[in-house]
């Protein structure tokens, strides 16, 4: 299993960010083919100081081929366009292999 990770810096207007993320972006992400699970975590604090990040989203897929197919789909392209439009300067995207036996 692999996951696509989106790590967001804190936006200047958290209320507007949350509204768009919850009402527009998340429904687009949930339409991506092959998505097994979407897990969203709001970051509330950091050990030893102020948190530099605001939100962590993890999107799980069976394998990297399924992830790539989802990203290339019309639904994936729509979610990607929306992401760049509202949070392109805030987000870092990463792909991770899930260690299922850990």
Buried (B, 14 or more C-beta within 10 A) or exposed (E): BBBBBBBBBBBEEEEEBBEBBEEEBBEBBEBBEBBEEBEBEEBEEEEEEEEEBBBBBBBBBEEEEBBBBBBEBEBBEBBBEBBEEBBEEBBEEEEEEEEEEE
